[in-house]
Amino acid sequence: MSAFNREKVEDDRLKFHVRDVRLGTRVFRVISPRPGLSMRFATNYFHDTWHIVCDGNGWRLLSRVFGSLSIEKMPNTLFWIGPELMEPAPFDQEPSRPVLIVPSTVTHIGKDDVKQLVVKLKRCRYPSRTIRWNAPPDIERVLLRWLEKPRHVETRLVGGAITIRAEALALRELSWRTYPDLDLKTKTTYFYLDDARGLRWMDHGNVDGEIQYYRHFAMISRESATTRKRILDRNPVLQGDALVQEIHDSPVRWSLRY
């Protein structure tokens, strides 16, 4: 994987695409990364929870997005990582789902509206405009960790998109969790979106969403693609959960994970 493009992810004036999507009388302001940014995202469902998998640049971008959404004041603002920015899941090459982040403090949208919105976003090829979306001046300064009321966050599959709903306090916590810098010794790390509520210690068996970082995202993806092809060459009719399990059981896949 190439070196982290810090200037492309940490520039305070980083450009984002905006799509204005109308649902009835409401117009939603949907912000998304520009496809030219060098970062990798993927999603998969494993261990009974949805995972968002990313490389170093993706990890840093999520920190910026969570922080910016936590101080967002404009109603009906959403953040979208669409199919064109997603790669197949690096471990088994299964298709990834798009991701929709809803800052629930300023944006109120029901499940039926989310389904309609996702359909329109998948069909909308071109943005309405481009903006410079400023990052918070100091992510750590806007955080008051563990000193405020419980934070609401949930992760659900709605309308074909992994939808993360989080109020401002939860978004600040999520920004903090992805804020620490990644050094060359960090091959992988993760955190549960549930942790932002400050309540996960009460029920460790009820995980609701997870974000994972892999330094060797690209290499893992290449090796799993080779493994998948080898398995299908040997057994062309294998598909679905059986195929995924066969890939996950591969010693190559597990040797590259860490």
Secondary structure, DSSP 8 states (H G I E B T S, - for coil): -----HHHHH-TT-EEEEEEEEETTEEEEEEEE-TTS---EEEEEETTEEEEEE-HHHHHHHHHHHHHHHT--STTEEEEE-GGGB---TTT------EEEEETTT----HHHHHHHHHHHHH--S-SEEEE----S-TTTT--TTSSS---EEEEEETTEEEEEE-HHHHHHHHHHT-S---TT--EEEEEGGGGGT-GGG-TT----EEEEETTHHHHHHHHHHHHHHHHHH-TT--HHHHHHHHHT-HHHHHHH-
